[in-house]
Amino acid sequence: MSQSAGHLIVRTLEAHGVERVYAVPGESYLDVLDGLYDSEIDTIVCRQEGGAGFMALAEGRLTGRPGIAMVTRGPGAANAMIAVHTAWQDATALVLFVGLVPVADREREAFQEFSLNGWFGSTAKRVLTIDDADRAGELVGEAMRIAASGRPGPVVVGLPEDVLVRATDADVAPVLGQAKPAPDIGGFEELTSRLADAARPAIVVGGDGWERGSGAALLDFAERAGIPVFADWRAYDAVPHRGAAWAGWLGYGRADAVVAGYADADLLIFVGCGRSDVLSDGFTRGMDTETVVVLPDPDARVHAGRLDQHLIATPATFAEALDRTDVADARGSRDDGWMRACAERQRNVAAHRPDRSPDSEPLGVDLGVAFGLLDDRLAGEATLTYGAGNATIWPHRFVRHLRPASLVGARNGAMGLAVPAAVAAALVQPHRRVVAVCGDGDFLMNGQELATAFAHAASPLVIVVDNGVYGTIVQHQQRHYPGRPSGTGMTNPDFAAWMHSFGGFGERVDRTEDFEAALDRALAAEGPALLHLMVDASVMPPASDEIPVGRPDHDENGEDR
């Protein structure tokens, strides 16, 4: 049966199990929007293309399937670029559809014309343009496959306006099963030998692909084998935070006591991640340690430093293979004191809150107390989303994760992710509590997507930490240019009142003693809720042995801005 290319694109997305697309409409892809009118796919209408892209990224992170965003040409594509870069550096599956000028108008400086390859060619796994209506379904299927295969990442698909309305007799292309590489027997034998010889092996987990609970199986294996398990920055929902093997997270804001265990290891096994910049404290930790990498990407492009063995596998297939082998037995009856010492350091760090005397008590809310109370209420069962900034250090440290696929944060340091990611998470996981944590600067970069939450019955809790400055940058200015604040001050609205204007629950909290009751009211509210926490601008995450914040020349997200 004949149909338009735009409608065939929608049918193809349906065949791939897509449940939602995140879109800002544009006249350049009207026929696709028309196809979505009769579709069971839910069109989430967003308020800015960056927000739409971040929502799609969150869906990809939480489900393991490519998230889908749709934007128009030129300015719309420019706004969406931040999500493409984040998906590229974070290795998250994302497909961005971009409307384009008609084919006949190319190379004529047509309205909003731009080069799709020129903009995205260095920041996407593939850039495709549908110039033939008969190939529309085939190319969309290819985009879905490429985005999720190997090292996941973004694929950009161009939709010329005139091609979309052309009729085609082509049908939906067959949906290809996703290849899941698994470690070979010989590779496991080599890994077994390395484990038998190592006195202090350690596992580091990270990346995407843990959404179905393979992290729990890996953690159980590690405990049997006496191996501590560390997590990459903002990927620490890969394994549940429990048991004798969980040793804490690495990267910006990590504790010296935790990273000491990682640095003391004589064998590092990276699963789902590599020895990256942030994890290794700027390529300074563990670079020459004997190293095994478990990644589905044959190029292991995220890994730096020594590499002794590469097992081509996903986190899930590696965990399944561990369960079918006797690798843990290679450790024999060796004392598990090394593992328990690393885990004990993590427990001590999580339990410690910096002491403050009454004379030094800052104005506003004590974030250590606040996020400790939040952890008590969430009990490890919630999904948290983060943007950028030092405000996130406290929940990173105090809030546990016991469920897989329960964290979305920009590992590339992009600001503005927390709110749109929370909206998407509340749609993807409607039966799980979703909490966004962001600073005042991060919140206003995409806070408009609260409108999307109300429009589509998503109910996240947003916690905004307000110190009236770009706090991370202020911290570095104090270190490098003391007494010369420049370009970091902000004037903020009443965020709680702004939430009221949408019809939601909002409350401003000025004192620590008022936080607990306010939190309970927010958690009990129907619909989206927001807590506006006032914090003294001088309050920063402690840059002590307990919680050092990043490298001296970078902020909490590795940014020089």
Secondary structure, DSSP 8 states (H G I E B T S, - for coil): --EEHHHHHHHHHHHTT--EEEE---GGGHHHHHHHHTSSSEEEE-SSHHHHHHHHHHHHHHHSS-EEEEE-STHHHHHHHHHHHHHHHHT--EEEEEEE--GGGTTTT-TT---HHHHHTTTSSEEEE---GGGHHHHHHHHHHHHHSSS--EEEEEEEHHHHTSEE----------------HHHHHHHHHHHHH-SSEEEEE-SS--TTSHHHHHHHHHHHHT--EEE-TT-TTSS-S-TTTEEEE-STT--HHHHHHHHH-SEEEEESS---TTTTTTTTSSTTSEEEEEES-TT-TT--S--SEEEE--HHHHHHHHHTS-GGGGGTT---HHHHHHHHHHHHHHH------GGG--SB--HHHHHHHHHHHHTT-SEEEE-SSGGGHHHHHH----SSS-EEE-TT--TT-HHHHHHHHHHHSTTS-EEEEEEHHHHHHHGGGHHHHHHTT---EEEEEE-SB-HHHHHHHHHHSTT---S-B-----HHHHHHHHTSEEEEE-SGGGHHHHHHHHHHSSS-EEEEEEB-TT-----SSS---S-TTS-TTS---
